[in-house]
Amino acid sequence: MKIFATASASFALLFAATMAAEAQAPAAPAPAAQEQPQAKPKPRRAAAAKNAASVTITNARTEPLQELQISTADNPPVVVATLGKPLAPGKSAKISIKGKKGCVFDVRGAFADESVVESDGHDLCKDTKLRLSE
């Protein structure tokens, strides 16, 4: 019985030592997978030309904005958007720009007190909100 216990203890020690050695040994590298040729990257498409689609006008003055025109910066200018009705002080309106490509436009407005506002060469792709103030 004593021999069995000793043999069993020896087996247990041998098993524990084998398990410890396997835990410390680095894992064998996996067999190399066959390398597949990589697909060529698709060429990038040129970015589409950006167009101004709309602009939000805010009347920050104390006078109503009677009219507003947005026109191309070309010579002669072509009107591409207008304010449909007067814009009260403190109010905003969104104006759609239709029919012309590009970003740079001229903006002209007239107020009830006969003052005018002009902004030539305004980038409406970058600045989609215009605040008209004193």
C-alpha positions in Angstrom: 0.0 0.0 0.0 2.8 2.3 0.8 4.4 1.6 -2.7 1.1 2.5 -4.3 0.9 5.7 -2.4 4.5 6.6 -3.3 4.0 5.7 -6.9 0.8 7.7 -7.0 2.6 10.6 -5.4 5.4 10.3 -7.9 2.9 10.3 -10.8 1.1 13.3 -9.3 4.4 15.2 -9.1 5.4 14.2 -12.6 2.0 15.2 -14.0 2.2 18.6 -12.1 5.7 19.2 -13.4 4.7 18.4 -17.0 1.6 20.7 -16.8 3.8 23.5 -15.4 6.4 23.1 -18.1 3.7 23.3 -20.8 2.2 26.4 -19.2 5.6 28.1 -19.3 6.6 27.0 -22.8 5.6 29.4 -25.6 2.9 28.1 -27.8 4.0 26.5 -31.0 3.3 28.8 -34.0 0.3 27.8 -36.0 1.1 26.4 -39.4 1.5 29.2 -41.9 -1.7 29.8 -43.8 -1.3 30.1 -47.5 -0.9 33.8 -48.2 -3.5 35.1 -50.6 -2.6 38.0 -52.8 -4.1 41.2 -51.4 -6.6 43.0 -53.6 -5.3 46.2 -55.0 -6.8 49.2 -53.2 -9.5 50.9 -55.3 -8.5 54.4 -56.5 -10.3 57.2 -54.7 -12.9 59.1 -56.7 -12.4 62.7 -56.9 -14.5 64.6 -54.4 -17.7 65.9 -56.0 -17.8 69.7 -56.3 -19.6 71.1 -53.4 -22.6 73.3 -54.0 -24.4 75.7 -51.7 -27.9 74.3 -51.2 -29.5 76.7 -48.8 -28.6 79.5 -46.3 -30.4 80.6 -43.2 -30.8 84.4 -42.9 -31.2 85.9 -39.4 -32.4 89.5 -39.1 -30.6 90.8 -36.0 -31.5 94.4 -36.7 -34.3 96.5 -35.3 -35.7 97.1 -38.8 -37.5 94.6 -41.0 -35.5 93.1 -43.9 -37.6 94.1 -46.9 -35.7 92.2 -49.6 -32.7 90.0 -50.0 -31.0 88.7 -53.2 -28.3 86.1 -53.5 -26.6 86.1 -56.9 -23.6 84.5 -58.5 -20.3 86.3 -58.3 -20.1 86.2 -62.1 -20.2 89.2 -64.4 -23.0 89.7 -65.1 -24.5 88.3 -61.9 -27.4 85.9 -62.0 -29.9 86.0 -59.1 -30.2 82.4 -57.6 -32.4 83.1 -54.6 -34.6 85.8 -53.1 -36.4 86.4 -49.8 -40.0 85.6 -50.4 -41.5 88.1 -47.9 -40.1 90.7 -45.4 -38.2 89.3 -42.4 -39.1 90.8 -39.1 -36.5 91.8 -36.6 -35.2 88.8 -34.6 -36.6 86.3 -37.1 -34.9 83.8 -39.4 -35.7 82.3 -42.8 -34.1 79.6 -44.8 -33.5 80.3 -48.5 -32.9 77.6 -51.0 -30.2 78.2 -53.7 -31.3 76.5 -56.9 -29.9 76.1 -60.3 -26.3 77.2 -59.8 -23.2 75.2 -58.9 -20.5 76.5 -56.6 -20.1 78.1 -53.3 -19.2 81.8 -53.8 -22.1 84.2 -54.1 -22.9 87.9 -53.5 -25.6 88.8 -51.0 -27.5 92.1 -51.0 -30.3 93.1 -48.7 -32.5 96.2 -48.1 -34.1 97.2 -44.8 -37.3 99.2 -44.1 -35.1 102.2 -43.1 -33.6 102.2 -46.6 -30.2 101.0 -45.4 -28.5 98.2 -47.4 -26.2 95.3 -46.6 -23.8 93.8 -49.2 -21.4 90.9 -49.0 -19.5 90.1 -52.1 -17.8 86.8 -52.7 -19.4 85.1 -49.7 -18.7 81.3 -49.4 -22.1 79.9 -48.7 -20.8 76.3 -48.5 -18.8 77.2 -45.5 -21.1 79.8 -44.0 -24.6 78.4 -44.2 -26.0 80.9 -41.6 -25.9 84.7 -42.2 -26.7 87.1 -39.4 -27.5 90.6 -40.5 -26.8 93.1 -37.7 -26.3 96.8 -37.1 
